[in-house]
Amino acid sequence: MSQTSYYAVIFTSIKSPNADGYDRMSEELETLVVNQPGYLGHESARNEIGITVSYWKDLESIKNWKMNALHQTAQKTGRENWYQAYKIRICKVEREYGMGEI
């Protein structure tokens, strides 16, 4: 990310034992989000706890993604079927640094 400041949405979750359709929806959302205005990228890991961090230009871009019709369907299905628990955190990133390409 080359912007000096941007936003991160941190989604942590614990999946339900029955998560039928989760992987397919995840793939569809990943294909869709890359074309969402303001989207800058994401990183994800899943084991006992799933963690996905997505990066956004501004709060308006995050709001618009939250209102996306397919994303709203995924949110509803997630609450009803796929997750035992989840938490969303929205943070402003003031600075980043590191080594190598991730």
C-alpha positions as CSV (number, residue, x, y, z in Angstrom):
1,M,0.0,0.0,0.0
2,S,1.5,3.3,-1.0
3,Q,-1.1,5.6,0.6
4,T,0.2,7.4,3.7
5,S,-3.0,6.6,5.6
6,Y,-5.9,4.3,4.9
7,Y,-8.4,2.1,6.8
8,A,-8.3,-1.5,7.8
9,V,-11.3,-3.7,8.5
10,I,-10.4,-6.6,10.8
11,F,-12.9,-9.5,10.7
12,T,-12.3,-12.2,13.2
13,S,-14.6,-15.2,13.3
14,I,-15.2,-18.7,14.6
15,K,-17.0,-20.9,12.0
16,S,-20.0,-23.1,12.9
17,P,-19.6,-26.8,12.3
18,N,-22.0,-26.6,9.4
19,A,-20.6,-24.0,7.0
20,D,-22.1,-25.4,3.7
21,G,-21.7,-22.9,0.9
22,Y,-19.1,-20.8,2.8
23,D,-16.2,-21.5,0.5
24,R,-18.2,-20.8,-2.6
25,M,-19.5,-17.5,-1.3
26,S,-16.0,-16.5,-0.1
27,E,-14.6,-17.0,-3.6
28,E,-17.5,-15.0,-5.2
29,L,-16.9,-12.1,-2.7
30,E,-13.2,-12.1,-3.4
31,T,-13.8,-11.8,-7.1
32,L,-16.3,-9.0,-6.5
33,V,-14.4,-6.9,-4.0
34,V,-11.3,-6.3,-6.2
35,N,-13.5,-4.1,-8.4
36,Q,-15.1,-2.2,-5.4
37,P,-14.1,1.5,-5.5
38,G,-11.7,2.3,-2.7
39,Y,-10.6,-1.4,-2.1
40,L,-6.8,-1.6,-1.6
41,G,-6.3,-5.3,-0.9
42,H,-6.6,-7.9,1.9
43,E,-4.8,-10.6,3.9
44,S,-6.5,-13.7,5.4
45,A,-5.7,-16.7,7.6
46,R,-8.0,-19.4,9.0
47,N,-7.4,-22.0,11.6
48,E,-9.4,-22.2,14.9
49,I,-10.0,-18.5,14.4
50,G,-10.4,-16.9,11.0
51,I,-8.8,-13.4,10.5
52,T,-9.3,-11.3,7.4
53,V,-7.9,-7.8,7.2
54,S,-9.1,-5.7,4.2
55,Y,-7.7,-2.4,3.3
56,W,-9.7,0.6,2.1
57,K,-9.1,4.2,0.9
58,D,-11.7,5.7,3.2
59,L,-14.7,5.1,5.4
60,E,-17.2,5.8,2.6
61,S,-15.6,2.9,0.6
62,I,-16.1,0.6,3.6
63,K,-19.7,1.7,3.9
64,N,-20.4,1.1,0.2
65,W,-18.9,-2.4,0.4
66,K,-21.0,-3.2,3.5
67,M,-24.1,-2.2,1.5
68,N,-23.2,-4.4,-1.6
69,A,-26.1,-6.8,-2.3
70,L,-24.1,-10.0,-2.5
71,H,-22.1,-8.9,0.6
72,Q,-25.3,-8.4,2.5
73,T,-26.5,-11.9,1.5
74,A,-23.2,-13.3,2.8
75,Q,-23.5,-11.3,6.1
76,K,-27.0,-12.6,6.7
77,T,-26.1,-16.2,5.9
78,G,-23.0,-15.8,8.1
79,R,-25.0,-14.7,11.1
80,E,-27.6,-17.5,10.5
81,N,-25.4,-20.4,9.5
82,W,-21.6,-20.0,9.1
83,Y,-20.4,-18.3,12.3
84,Q,-20.5,-19.2,16.0
85,A,-19.0,-15.8,16.7
86,Y,-17.5,-12.8,14.9
87,K,-16.1,-9.4,15.5
88,I,-15.4,-6.5,13.2
89,R,-12.9,-3.7,13.9
90,I,-12.4,-0.7,11.7
91,C,-9.1,1.1,12.2
92,K,-7.2,4.0,10.6
93,V,-3.7,3.0,9.6
94,E,-1.4,6.0,10.1
95,R,1.8,4.3,9.1
96,E,3.2,1.0,7.8
97,Y,6.6,-0.5,7.4
98,G,8.2,-3.9,6.9
99,M,10.6,-6.0,5.0
100,G,9.9,-8.0,1.8
101,E,6.7,-8.3,-0.2
102,I,3.6,-9.8,1.5
